Structures are given as structure tokens and as C-alpha cells.
Amino acid sequence: PGHGPESGGTKVMLVGTNFISRSSAVSCLFGSNRVVCRLVSSEELICETPAMRPGRYEIKVSFNDFDLLRTYLSFVVHPRMTTHFVVPTFGTFDGGTVVKVYGTNFRGDDGLSCYFGNVSVEAMYIDSTLILCLTPFWGVIDAVDLTIWTENGHKIQVPGGFYFYSPYHLSTIHPNSGVLDGGTEVFLHG
């Protein structure tokens, strides 16, 4: 990808021809930030981005730790995602609860997913401060971690997680009508 978070860790694949190294000193530079990269073949190398401040960085490659090859490519570093809270923090284990995740720096082109425990559901991007997640079927009462992932493997834990509870079943209401002014005592059975 051509972008990633300021925390680094994005694997960037560079494709070209005649990549040859007579030493193990193959490296990429993102601006002035040098990282060792892996030569996959004579046509492909992979570099992992270091932690960098948000901005656009020119990518250069060195096959001998001295000469620099200009790629005319750039990498954009975005501010890291943060999560602040979710509403609601609980829902039935039947699934289908819409969970609003509030935070900062969400990006619609990051391929966002919500993980309830180890179950992934697609996140709906609303704006940079809000995404929506639909809870999956869970089947048991449980407290689980809630984590937001990008398609590039970056993640952030949501404070407090999510609690699945048994759904309520209402069988009768008595009485089933009352006076217009209110004040009728109603009994619910389930």
C-alpha cells in the first residue's frame, strides 16, 4: 500500500526489474528513515515502514548501503487511529446489535474490521470519528475484547470491550390496555 499509520509496521512491496544485491545490505529509505528490507526476487523487495510523523515520504532504495536509487514513489503516513468509547457496550448473544465506535483518525480506505473476540465483522465507515459494527451471533453470555483492524494488519483495542447477554423473552403483558391518562400498573412475564 501507499499509506499507513505513524506507528509504522506497514509492509510495502516494491516491484521492478533487475534487483540484484551482492551484499545483505538492501535497504529502503522513507525520507531519511532507513530500514533493512528483504529481497524477495530480482523483481520484488519488501520493506516495513518505521515509526514516522504524519506526512508524505519519498521512497529510495539502496542495494549496497551507499548508492541510492530514486523510485519516484512516495508513502503517506497518517495519524494513528484512536478509540475513545463504544455505544452500547453490551448486546444480546443472538447478534445484530449496531455498535457505534467513537474515536479519531478512522479512514474509509483502510478496509476496517471489528473483531468481537476472534470473530471478524466488516466495519461501516461513517467519518473520521465514527464507525459502526454489527455484532455477530455469539451464542453464550460472555465478555469479549473489541478490536478495530485495518486491512494492513494494524489494530487498536477498544476500551472496555463488549458484553454479550442472554436475550429477554416476554411472554405476557397484563393488563394489555389502560386509561389514557396513564397510571395503570402493568405486569410483564417472561
C-alpha positions in Angstrom: 0.0 0.0 0.0 1.0 3.6 -0.4 -0.1 4.7 3.0 0.0 3.6 6.7 -0.1 4.7 10.3 2.5 6.7 12.1 3.2 3.7 14.4 4.9 2.0 11.4 4.8 -1.7 10.6 3.2 -1.5 7.2 4.8 -3.9 4.7 5.5 -2.1 1.4 6.2 -4.2 -1.7 8.3 -2.6 -4.4 8.2 -4.2 -7.8 10.7 -3.6 -10.6 13.4 -5.4 -12.6 17.0 -6.4 -12.2 17.0 -6.2 -8.4 20.5 -7.6 -7.6 22.4 -7.3 -4.4 25.9 -8.6 -3.9 25.6 -7.9 -0.2 23.0 -8.3 2.5 22.7 -4.5 2.8 19.5 -4.0 0.9 17.6 -1.1 2.4 14.7 1.3 1.8 14.6 5.0 2.8 11.3 6.7 3.6 12.5 10.2 3.5 15.7 10.0 5.7 14.4 6.9 7.7 16.4 3.9 6.6 15.1 0.3 7.2 16.5 -3.0 6.1 14.4 -4.7 3.6 14.0 -8.2 2.2 15.0 -9.0 -1.4 12.3 -11.5 -2.4 13.4 -11.9 -6.1 15.1 -10.0 -8.8 11.7 -8.2 -9.3 10.4 -7.7 -5.8 11.5 -6.4 -2.4 9.6 -5.8 0.8 10.3 -3.1 3.3 8.5 -2.5 6.6 7.9 1.1 7.5 9.4 2.6 10.6 7.5 4.8 13.0 7.3 8.2 11.4 5.4 11.5 11.8 2.4 12.0 9.6 3.3 13.3 6.1 4.5 12.2 2.6 7.9 10.5 2.3 9.8 9.8 -0.9 10.9 6.2 -1.2 14.5 5.4 -2.2 16.3 2.0 -2.3 19.9 1.0 -1.8 21.4 -2.3 -2.8 24.9 -1.6 -1.4 24.3 0.7 1.6 25.9 3.5 -0.4 24.2 4.3 -3.7 20.6 5.4 -3.6 18.1 4.5 -6.3 15.3 7.1 -6.6 11.9 5.3 -7.1 9.7 8.4 -7.8 7.3 6.7 -5.4 6.0 8.1 -2.1 4.5 6.8 1.1 1.9 8.7 3.1 1.9 8.4 6.8 -1.5 9.1 8.6 -2.1 9.8 12.2 -2.8 6.6 14.2 -6.3 5.6 14.9 -7.6 6.0 18.5 -10.7 4.7 20.0 -12.5 6.5 22.9 -15.7 4.6 23.7 -18.5 2.5 22.2 -22.3 2.7 22.5 -23.8 0.4 23.5 -21.2 -1.7 25.4 -23.5 -4.7 25.6 -26.0 -6.6 23.4 -27.7 -10.0 23.1 -25.7 -13.1 22.2 -28.1 -13.5 19.2 -26.1 -10.8 17.5 -27.4 -7.9 15.3 -26.7 -5.1 17.8 -25.4 -2.0 16.0 -22.3 -0.8 17.9 -21.1 2.8 17.4 -17.3 3.1 17.9 -16.1 6.7 18.6 -12.5 7.7 18.1 -10.2 9.7 15.8 -8.4 9.2 12.5 -10.6 6.5 11.1 -10.1 6.2 7.3 -12.6 4.9 4.9 -9.9 3.4 2.6 -8.3 1.4 5.4 -10.6 -1.7 5.0 -11.7 -1.5 8.6 -13.0 -4.6 10.5 -14.3 -5.1 14.0 -13.2 -8.1 15.9 -15.5 -9.3 18.8 -13.1 -11.7 20.4 -11.8 -13.6 17.4 -14.8 -13.1 15.2 -14.5 -10.5 12.4 -17.3 -8.3 11.0 -16.9 -5.6 8.5 -17.0 -2.1 9.9 -19.1 0.7 8.3 -17.1 3.9 8.0 -19.2 7.0 8.8 -16.5 9.6 9.2 -13.1 10.0 10.8 -14.6 9.9 14.3 -17.2 7.2 13.9 -17.6 3.6 12.6 -20.4 1.1 13.0 -20.1 -2.6 13.7 -22.9 -5.2 13.7 -22.4 -7.8 16.4 -22.1 -11.4 15.3 -24.1 -14.3 16.7 -22.2 -15.3 19.9 -24.4 -18.0 21.4 -23.3 -17.6 25.1 -23.1 -15.0 27.8 -19.6 -13.6 27.5 -17.3 -10.5 27.9 -15.0 -10.2 24.9 -12.3 -7.8 23.6 -13.4 -5.5 20.9 -10.6 -4.6 18.5 -10.6 -2.5 15.3 -8.3 -3.8 12.5 -7.2 -2.3 9.2 -6.6 -4.5 6.1 -2.9 -3.8 6.5 -2.9 -5.6 9.9 -2.9 -2.5 12.2 -5.1 -2.7 15.2 -6.4 -0.8 18.2 -8.2 -2.1 21.2 -11.5 -0.5 22.3 -11.5 0.3 26.0 -13.9 -1.9 28.0 -14.7 -4.4 25.2 -18.2 -5.7 24.7 -20.6 -7.9 26.8 -23.0 -10.4 25.3 -26.0 -11.3 27.4 -28.9 -13.7 27.0 -31.9 -12.1 25.2 -35.0 -11.3 27.1 -38.2 -13.1 26.2 -41.5 -11.5 27.0 -44.4 -14.0 27.1 -47.3 -11.9 28.6 -48.4 -8.4 29.5 -51.2 -7.9 32.0 -53.3 -5.9 31.6 -52.9 -5.3 27.8 -54.7 -1.9 27.9 -55.1 1.0 30.3 -56.6 4.5 30.8 -55.5 7.4 28.5 -54.2 9.4 31.5 -51.8 6.7 32.5 -51.1 5.3 35.9 -52.2 1.7 35.1 -49.9 -0.9 36.8 -48.6 -3.3 34.1 -47.1 -6.7 34.9 -44.6 -8.3 32.4 -43.9 -12.0 32.4 -41.2 -13.8 30.6 
